[in-house]
Amino acid sequence: MSASSDQAETAPLLDPTTDAVPAHADSHRRSFLFRPSRGLTMLEKILTALAILFLLLAATFIGLFAGTNHQLGKERHRAPVTVTASPTGQHGATSTVIATTTVGKQRPFPGPTGKPGDGHHDHPEICLTKECVLLASNILSSLDESVDPCHDFYSFANGGWLKSHSLPADRGVYGTFTEVQDENRKVILGILEGKNDHSAGSDDSEEERAERANLKKLRTGYAACMDVDRINAQGTEPLLPLINEIKDILGPFYLPTHPSLATVGSTAQDPTEDDWEGAYTPTYKVPEELRVHAELVADARKSFKHVTRAVRPAEQHVENRSEVQSTEAKKRDTEALTRALAFAHSRSVEALLGFAIEGDAGGEDAQVQELFMYQTSGGLPSKEYYEEKPILDFYTAVVADVLAELAQPTPAKKHVGDDANDDDLDAESWWPVGHKGGKDKGKSGKKIDRKKFVKQVKALAKDVVRFERALMRAGADIEDLFNPTFAYNPYPFNNLSKELSFMDLPAYISTFNTRNFPTKIVVTHPPYIHSVHKILSRTPDHVLSAYFVTRFGLSYSTFLGPQTPVRRATRRLQELLQGLKPGTPEDRQLFCQAYVDSPRGLGYLGGKEFVDRKFAGNSKEKAEKVIYDIIDAFKARLPSVPWMDKESAKAAQGKAETMLVKVGYPTSPNVSSAIALERYFAPLTIDRDFFANGLRTRVLAETRTWYTLGKQRDRGEWEMVPQLVNAYYSPPDGEIVFPAGILQPPFFSAAWPDYLNYGAFGSVAAHELSHAFDNTGAQYDERGRLRDWWTNSTVKAFKEKAQCLARQYSNYTIEGPDGKPVHINGNLTNGEDLGDSGITFAFSAWKNLSSSVQNAKLPGLKYTE
């Protein structure tokens, strides 16, 4: 007899006689809960209610989790968006690039408006890649979020970085650019010190063989520089053949019987101007306004074309030759001076005047390389330094040390420029170079009086500094040279040759074996020629010889050992000018790495290795897209500029459209090819002789420069090596250039969200683009020619706007070393200040892109893109 339903419901839930669960067990459990056979106690009712509530909550959360996970899965598998990027030099063409972003809804994605963390975006994704996490960490550590950005934005944006970075002892300046450069140097150092990059074998390709040969040359040059013991052991000996050549050409510079001439080379109206002895004290600091001039001159000299474009007003173009002739007190041996100039310039030593081969921006074709003549530089950074008595005092002591060392063959026991105990040295240890007498005697066989020698060398050094100061005073101010309407003064070659009567110009040019003889020369500052005539006419031969010797000593001291007196003297000058603590040891590794990185040296060999390691994949294409997007944003903005008429706006759009964009590395020499680089450096011998390497490198660089005279410029050439953290715009070439060195974090990464690249690197790219339309670049047309291509009304309005900005910046101050405020010279910095406005176009380019592309946010940041 089967059990009744009532009996079944009162039976045990589990039958102890079987392991099986009855089919009705599940329904039985539910009936127990909802239809109990007896009344529930209060405790059972409470527990039952809690159990039901728990089950409902659990079900709800499980449902939400499952739905969210499903949606995330769909987003992860969504196809990447395709964007178009323009290849270099072909802005009209497009190619397809896969963006490293995912796309949600195709909706406008506005830029950073509203307060941070205000929920501006509805649940954007978080980028959790390694690159994004490191980037977010870098940004957060650089900020000081305790500062109100509306009160002090600089401290808010940079406070964290400033707190975590101290100024290195051997640096006068340090910032993000130098920090990135240090990271790039580590890459280069790893290459220089690496071993067995490629395994040898009979199946090696020609490219691999060439790369090994290039690495060997690069590492040999670096090792020669690092061999300090060998370089110190050579002493000053490697420099003496160059010094002896100058002495053979111009005569001796140390004349024991010659009295001091205190007025040599002086242009001072007040005799006290020449009285600077004792003005320097150990507590002296170079004024900030002088540092500004030095930085501008240094930037300008990196690319001659950025400065020497231009000229005197039209009414001053022609020099008064009769006046020049009337001011000459004597005729110098033109042959000797011509030989001295050719000898110095062919070895990259600037003296008296300078020549350069550059594009003829004033001609019909700015790419034709013509001869330019410009004012020379000196041992101090700019002409303003020669008006600062403490600096002149210090510099004179340095020159005295150089001349003293080069006037006698044995190492000096102490510096002539030192103030204390000059007469403590043994008088018998001093004699002129090339002496014929015994160990302690000069050419005459007589002992050299130590006190007399010191006095004479100091007087000679002061004469040299006076002569150099006169040359610097004769040159144009840097403000004028930055103006392309100031210094484009073309002269027929024969006419200028007559003006330069102190030298044989045809003979000078012939020494460089150029294949094209110039028919004209562009002079940047014609009055300088007249001044040189007058200065030379009152300068004794031995002072001129000492001047050339000083120029060689200062220029080639870096190839001497750190312990040689000449190098120690120039190092002291470097410490003063850079604001370093006296006696700060030089980082030899850093010095040698910078030496091989030079674009006039072995820099392209290291550049290839850097590009291979740090600029691979689609980095080039992504960087180019940022630049071209900014150009498009710039062109789109021009028609709405209120002070620019339609005709000028259209011309400006054309100039922007034809801008040549160069990214990553040059193609001449072709940095991507080891074989091409091997051929390029084949004429250069590099061995373990550091001084000889430096000399050969300079001579080859000058030879290559003069070879371009009269030719079309090779558009594949760059003025920078790929590993450099910098960028530039060249007005006559109409190109903006961005080496791979600056396309590194925190400026750029192909793995970053777009808004970071458009903000960081985009600000750099837009800055360089804006230089094409600043107070200098705006004077060059779309073909790089100096032309009036804007309407008069637009030019007038532009100048008013530029001057307004100059006045604004001139009101800004920084604190000088003495605690007093130092005003910015808004006229000097006007081009850079105008260039910085380019960041607005980078922002516009990002906004245009963000309307169709949504990037993931960075972790831990509460800020909008």
Beta strands, then each sheet from edge to edge (+ up, - down):
strand 1: 82-85
strand 2: 95-98
strand 3: 353-359
strand 4: 369-375
strand 5: 489-492
strand 6: 520-523
strand 7: 660-664
strand 8: 728-730
strand 9: 735-739
strand 10: 813-815
strand 11: 821-823
sheet 1: 1+ 2-
sheet 2: 3+ 4- 6- 5+
sheet 3: 7+ 9+ 8-
sheet 4: 10+ 11-
end
